[in-house]
Amino acid sequence: MIFEGLNPEQRRAVDAVRGPVCILAGAGSGKTTTITRRIANQVATATFAADEILAVTFTDKAAAEMRGRLEALGVAGVTARTFHSAALAHLHWLGDAPSRILPSKALTLRRIGNSLPPPYKFRPAGDLATEVEWAKNRRLTPETYLEGLGEHEPPIPSDLMRKVFRFYEAEKAERGFIDFEDLLELAVRLFDEDEQAVAEVRERYRAFTVDEYQDVNLLQQSLLDRWLGPSDELCAVGDDYQSIYAFTGATPAYLLGLPERFPNGTVVRLEANYRSSPEVLSLANRIVPALGGAEKVLRASRDHGPEPVTRAFPTGELERAFVVEQVRELHEGGVPYEEIAVLCRTNARLADFEEPFHEARIPFQGAALLAREAARQLLKRLGQLKPTPVVAAAVRGYASDAGWVERPPDKLGEREMVRQADLGRLVKLAGEFDDGVRTTRDFIADLESRFSSTGPERKGVHLVTLHGAKGLEFEAVFVPRVEERELPIKLAKKPDEIADERRLFYVGMTRAKRHLALTWSGKPS
């Protein structure tokens, strides 16, 4: 049962029950099946008892799926957790468990951000939170932040960001909270300072499997090193081609460095792809030489399909109209709407598709202009105003009060780019709506009828960012705006940033099972 249906590459990985093992798993290569079968084989061969194995995933959902698959194979007792969940469990077991974990950095940082001087006062708290997360994942403190920046560019001037970081840490401590990065740091310190604690965890867990190893950061690697100690019983699974979270401090360097760290280890490449047609893979494989790292050329296991579409358009409006029409044709040809996805680099670009889909009466899920904070706050204020027919001026005034500028500077974080785009779009829509008769209340009602999301309970075309699409798959995928300043995003200028964007593009293409369309209306990327 353990080896049933496996290809030779997967069998080799499953058969390697002793570490160190590095599984370089290409997109759609049956990675989860391979991991769970290997763990089951470790137990079946009595190499390790189930309760001696710790499997680390990056989401609670992935951990639950792994436990479920193992139980289906008759294996119970394996611990499958995220890094944070494992760290918390170990602190409960061996140290002083924290009682109050901050659910979100954003609320605290919003208060701090509101005290910043112009033009930084309206910087989204999410951009500041991402920067704090990046710093803490690299084990930086407010005191070491500046020297640890290197070539990294924070969302606001570095001296100001250091102050924000310091105020955040002080307010968090004053309120008696820790955040998720503190959780990992506390576990690392526990194992550094308490020999008995580290001895007990190494006695309990004899073998480790880490999924999505290309997304490990310094803090997580530091904790993993404490768990392992001198042992080499590690199975690291990942794909450096899908490393797309550098902005959080993640790096594929630990995955790519495993052969050097463990020269006698087993390296297995999973290159048989079970998701995409040969035509989709042929296009995706064309950018493999530019991705660097550990080469993996995906081989198709599915039947042939249509050739991917690559097409330029004179305007963005015509490009969007093409996508909408193609979606309609696919649906009429039998492809369910929920098996179709439009993948964009940013939420702001996804928002461009909301109105065309709504007007075409094509259901969609995701994006939703009115669900994002900038629109919610502006429309809330507009709704509190006595109805007036001076719609354009009212919306422009509120947008300016919220920090909107007609020509935002280039060096903005992604969340601020989205916020500025949303405010600008509301100003534009208000100008188009204003006829001197209809009021601000009519404007709000019009927006709600045009841009309300279909809601999670209904099925429709997925509007998803390229980051959000990782781990997903669809029968048909559209990637619009494959052009300069969009993909790669205009903020990406350094070689490593461009490399991140290239990997993101690769992730987008390899989500498609059968239909893939790449379009652009500007200078092609």
ABEGO torsion letter per residue (X at the ends): XAABGBBAAAAAAAABABOBBBBBBBBGAGAAAAAAAAAAAAAAAGABBAAABBBBBABAAAAAAAAAAAAAAGBBGBBBBBAAAAAAAAAAAABBBBABBBABAAAAAAAAAAABBOAAAABBAAAAAAAAAAAAAAGBBAAAAAAAAEABBBABBAAAAAAAAAAAAAAAAAAGBBBAAAAAAAAAAAAAABAAAAAAAAAABABBBBBGAAABBAAAAAAAAAAAEABABBBBBBBAAABAAAAAGBBAAAAAAAAAABAABBBBBBABBAABBAAAAAAAAAAAAAAEEBBBBBBBABBBBBBBBBBBBABAAAAAAAAAAAAAAAAAAGBBAAABBBBBABAAAAAAAAAAAAAAGBBBBEEGAAABAAAAAAAAAAAABBBBABAAAAAAAAAAAAGBBABBBABBBAAAAAAAAAAAAAAAAAAAABAGABBAAAAAAAAAAAABBAEAABBBBBBBBAAAABGBBBABBBBBGBBBGAOBBAABABAAAAAAAAAAAAAAAAABAABBBBBBABBBX
